[in-house]
Amino acid sequence: MANFFDDKISERLGGINFGKSTVIYKFELIKRAKAAAKKTHPNVPLIDMGVGEPDWPADNLVVNALAEEAGKPENRWYADNGIPEFQEAAAAYLEKVYGLKGLIPSENIVHGIGSKPILAMLPICFINPGDVLLTTVPGYPVTATYTKYLGGEVFNLPLLEANSFLPDFSIIPQPILKRAKLLYLNYPNNPTGAVATVEFFKEVVAFAKKNNIIVIHDAPYAALTYDGYKPLSFLSVDGAMDVGVEVHSLSKAFNMTGWRIGFICGNSKAVNAFATVKDNTDSGQFRAIQKAAIEAFSHTEITEKTVAKYSRRFDLLVEALNESGFTAKKPKGSFYCYVKAPVGTEGGKVFNSASEFSEYLITESLISTVPWDDAGKFIRFSVTFEAESLQREKEVMNEMKERMKLLKLKF
């Protein structure tokens, strides 16, 4: 039976074919596979190594700040583009953690209802029909999605192990380069766990200036670093403020997933353009949440404690993976370990893609991971699995290792 809206959906969403696609989103496939595996093996606990969010809740200091601020009458008003206190606290945080000095809170920083909406709105600020976004794959698709909505085009830069999972700008064809308007980067990187260097960011600045391209650096994992690698902001490199912006989130560094609070910082004109779009999109995050975020900014020991846990778990995970046949290295940032997928099993099973292996791993061993086939066949393991103690962490790793050994994987 025809629906009133059948011929009214925009072409950017598929027009008359909207809702008819049989393609299933990767994470929906994983969700279904987990549900099926649990049903088939109800007495075997699922080991979920695919979770992309912190396993700890927000710190009590932050929760108590929210509780105190939520009932204050002055916090009931619309926040619009943010409260000055948040901007000032964010500037102080950037200076303390990343060494960024000279930011003017009212000009260089604007809050957002999480980093995802910020990334979604930024193409509206810059992309015209025919413009090109340069983006890395594998990666987060939001910016690319909105560029396509706006009539822009997307050129993918594969992140390859041979190049330390950094993009190679030399592969961009000249006709594409001439139309390129935005470059989207994300370091420490999801899903590869790769980190950027000062030298790489200098290369990015030079590339952006030479080709008249705006840089958007998505930095939700920037504070999660290990083994001597210090948190690094793109904006700390000379000239970066001239060409770009950086997007930060409190979800990862302060375990505030679901609180929906982040911010954009950088070039004042670009930040102002974002603020203009935001002002016509939302009315700001609840003031009490912004004030709770201010409390978080002043307690970076929360991040330090989280980093210590993830670092410890990475040591256990890398050892377990290598003993299972993988070639794993501890990353310098993020909470992801990115490894090549096996080609099959000794029993003759062949995996034509990372997705096939990931599904097999859930089905046969009740181990959930996230597959990536964008630039080679890779599997992402996360250290945000549920475990309430060091002993439990070791138990989870040992159990995962034993289950995978039974599969007799071939690499």
N, C-alpha and C positions, 0 to 999 in steps of 0.2 A: 504494500500500500504506500502510495506517495506521501511524502512528508512535506509540509509547508515550506521547510527550509532547504529542500533538496537542491534548488537552483539559486540559492541565495548566499551560500558560503563563498567567501572570497577565494580567488584563484590561488593566493599565496598559501592557503590551507588545503588546496586540492580541488576547489570548486565543486562541481557536481559529483566528483569522485571521493569527496571527503567521507571518511569513515568506512570506505570500501576496501582499503588496503589490507592485505593478508600478512603483511610484514609485521613481525612481532619484535618490539623493542628488546634489546639485549638483556636489560635488567629485569624485564618481565619474564623472559625465558628462564633466567636464573631463579626467579621467585617461584615459577611453576615447577621447575626441576627440584627445588628444595622441598616443596610441598609434596610432590610425588614420592621422593625418596623417603621422607618421614613417614608417609602412609605405608610404604612397602616394608620399611624397617622401623617399626614403632619403638623398638627397645634399644636401638642404637642411637646415641646422641649425635646430633649434627655438629661438625666442627666448622664454624663459619669464619673463613679467612677472607671473605669478600667484602666485609663491612667497611664502608668508607666514611664512617663518622666515629668520633671519640667514644670509648666505652665508659669513661667516667662522666658523671654529671658535672654541672657547674659547681665551683667551690662554694662552701657555705658563706664565705665573706660576700660573694656576689649575690647569692640567693637572699641573704639577709638584707642587703642593700636594696634589692628590688622590693622585698616585703615592706621595708620601711618607707620607701618612696612611693609605692603604689597607692597608698591611702592619702597622700598629701593633696589637698585641693588644687594647689598650684600646678600639679603635674597632669591635670585632666585635659588641658588645652591641646589643640593640634600643635605638633612640633614643626610642621612644614619642613624646611631644609635643615633643621637641627637646632640644638641649643648651643650657645657659645661655649659653655663649660665642657661639652663633649669635644668640640673642635680643639679647645686648648689642651685638654687631657690627651687627645690623640697626638697633637704636636709634641707634647712632652714625652709621650711613649716612643714616638719615632726617633726622637733625639737620644733617649736612653738606650734603646735596643739596637738601633741602626746607625746612630751617629749623625742623623739628619739635623742640620741646623738651618736657621733662617726661614723656616716655613711660617707664613702668616696664617694663623688659624682661620680667620674670616675670609681669606682669599684662596688659600691653597688646599683646604680640607672641607669636605661635605660628607655627612653621614648618609648611609643607605640602609634600607630594610634588608640587610644581608648583602653579600657580594654578588649573588646571582642577579637580582634586579639591576644592580649597577652595570654589570656586564651586558645585560639585555638592553639597557637604555643607551649605552654609549654609541652604538652604530647610528641611532636616531640623530645623534649630535653631528655626525660626520659623513655618513654614507649617502651618496646620491645614486640614482640608477646608473649602472655601468661601472661604478667604482669597484675596486677589488680589495678584499680583505685577505691578507696573508696570515695563515694560522697553522699551528703545528698539530700533527696527528701522530699517535693517538692523543686525544685530549678532550676537553670540556666543550660541548657543541653550542652553547647558548649564543655566543657572539656570532658564530657562523650562521645560526638559524635566523637571527634578526637581520643580518646583512642580506640574506636571501629574501626575507620578507620585504625589504626595502628596494628590491630590484638590483642589488649589488651582486657581485660574484665572489666566489671563494677559491683561493688557490692554496692547496695543502702542501706543507713542508714536512716531510716524514722525519721522525726522530729515530735515527739509526744508532745502533750500538757502536758502529765503527767511528762515529763522530761524537761519542760520549753523550748521545741523545740530545745534542744541540742542533738547531736547524742549519742547513747549508744554503746561504742566500744566493750562491752562485748558480744554483739550478733554476732560478726564476727566469723564464723567457723575457726578453726585453719588452715585447708588447704588453705583457702582464705587468711588468715593473712600472711602465709608464702610467698605467691606470691604478696602481696600488695606492690606497689611501690609509689603510690601517695595518699594523702588524701586531698580532696577539701572541704574547708569550706567557709562560707559567713556570716559575722556578722558585723553590724546589718543585719538581714536576709531578703531576698526576697524569699517567700512572707510573712513570719510569723511576721516580725517586731521584732523578738526576738533579744536580745543582749547577747553577751558573757560576762563572768566575768574573772577577772584575774585568779581565781582558775581554771576555765575551761581551759583557755589557758595553764596554768601550767600542767594540766592533758594531754593536747594535746602534749606538748613538751615531757613529760615523755613517753607517748604512742609511739610517733614517734621515740624517741631514742631507746626504748626497742625493737621495731619491724623493725627498719631500714627503716622508711617510710618518704618520703619528704612531707612537708606540703605546700599547696598553699592556702593562705588566700585571697579571693576576697573581697575587702573592698570599694566598690563604695559609700556605704551609711555611712561610718565610721564617717564622720563629722556631720551627721544629728542625733543629740541626744537631749533628752528632760528630763526635770524635775529632774535635778541633776546628771543624768548619763553623764559622761564625755567621749569624744572621746577616744577610746581604740584601740591601735595597737597591733596585735599579736606579732610583733617584740619587743615590750617593755618588754616582759616576758623573764626572764633569760633563756638562752639556745635556744631561738627561732631562732636566727640568724644562729645557727649551723644546723638547720634542715629544714628551710623554707624560703619562699618568700611571699611578700604581693603585691597585685595588686591594684593600686589606679586609680581613674578616676576623671576628673574635671566636668563630665556631671551633677552629682547630687549636689555636694557641691557648684559649681559655675554656675549652670544653663547653662552649655556649651554643651548641647546635640547637636549632629550634627557637632561639631567642631572636633571630633575625636582626643582627646588628653588624654593620661593617662601615667602611668609609673609603672614599676616593681621595687621593692627594696628588699633588703635582702642579703642572703648568696652570697658572691662574685662569687663563682664558678657556682652556679645556674644561677645568673644574666648573667654571661659571656656565659653560654650555651645558654641562651635565645638570647643574642645579636648575637651569631653566626648564629642561625636559622633565626633571624630577618634580618640579613645582607644578607641572601640568599632568602629573601621573599619580602621585600619592600625596598624603598629608603628613608624612614623616612617621618615624617610629615613636611609640609611647615614650614620653619623657622619662618615666621611671626606669625603663629598660636602658635608655641612654645613660642615666645616672648610675645604674648598676654597672654598665660598661666602664664608666669612669673609675669605679672602685676596682674593677679588674685591671685596668691600665696601671694602677698604682701598686699592683701586687704581681710583679713578673715572676715571683717565686712559684706561682701557680704553674706557669709554663715550664719552669726549670724542673719541677717535680714530674710533670708529664713527660718531658724529654727524657729524664732518667729512666722512667718506666719503659718508654718505647725503645730506647737504646738497649736496655737489658733484653727486651723481647726480640729485638732484631738479632742479637747475638745467638739466642736460642733458635730462632727461625732459620737463619742462614745455615747453622750447623745441621739442623734437621733436614733441610732441603738438599744440601750437598750430600748427606748420607743416603738420601733417597735417589740420587742420580742426577739431580739438577746442577746447574752451574750458577750459584747464587753469590752475590756480593752485598755486603751491608751498604745501604745507601747513606749519603751524607745529609739527606733531608727528607721531609715528608713522613708518612707512616706506611709507605708501600715498598714492597720488594717485587721487582719485575724480572721474571725469568723466562727463558725460552721453553716453549712447550715441548714435551716429548713427541717423537714421531709415531710411536705405537707401543705395543707390548710384545714381550717375547712369545706370547701365545698367538701372535699373528694379527692382532687388532691394529688398524692403521688410523691415525688421526690426520685428516686432511686440513684441519684448521685448529687453532687454539680453542675455538668454541666447541668443537667436537670433543676435545680432551676435557674441557671444563665440565661438560655435561656428563661425560663418562665418569669423572671423578666424583661428582655428586651422586650419580646413580649407583655406582659400585662401592664407594667408600664413605659416602655422606660427608665429603669435604667440599665446602663451597668456596669458589674463587671467582675472579672476574677475568674473562678472556679478552684479548685484544689482537685483532688481525689486520690492523690498519697499516703497519709497517713491519711485517714479519709476524711470526706466530708466538705470542707471548702470553704469559699468565701473571696476573697481579695478586699477590698475597698481602694482606694487611695485618698489622700488629695491633689492631683495635678489637681483637676478639675478647669475649667475656672470660675473665679469670680474676678471682678475688684475691689471689695471693701468689707469691713467687712459686710456691710448691705447685699450685694449680697451673701456672704458666708452663712449668716443666712437664706436668702430666699431659696437658693439651698437646705440646710439641712432640712428646714421645708417642702419644696415641696417633697423631697425624702421620708421623714417620713410619710407624709399624703398619698402618693401613696402606700407605703408599708402597711400601716394600712388597706387600702381597700382590700388587698389581704387576710387578716385574716390568717396569717401564723401560722403553728403549729411547735413546737420545741420539 
